[in-house]
Amino acid sequence: MNLGAPEIILILVALVLLFGAKKLPDLARGVGRSLRIFKAETSKLNDDDDEKPTVVQAQAEPQPQAQPAPPQQIPAAAPSAEEQARQLEEQAARLRATAQADKRP
């Protein structure tokens, strides 16, 4: 998709008409901040991906034999997303009721 000078000028005129000349600098500033935040977050994801292989390599090294650990209890199955949502809704309802009771004299 190649944008020439006429298309860019047309887009700029449309932006000025839509947002007004006074709001364009604020709009551009907000877009710039959003892009900076987005780039920072994606670079953190890339850094995390780079660190994972080193952790895996460290685990792959032979470790000295130690005494076997005592058997651990297997945790119960995690609740489903629907169950978690229901529990959160119940908590929110209790908090609202408590807040309403606190507001009443």
Summary of the structure (lengths in Angstrom):
residues: 105
radius of gyration: 27.8
end to end distance: 65.4
largest distance: 75.4
contacts: 159
relative contact order: 0.04
helix: 71%
strand: 0%
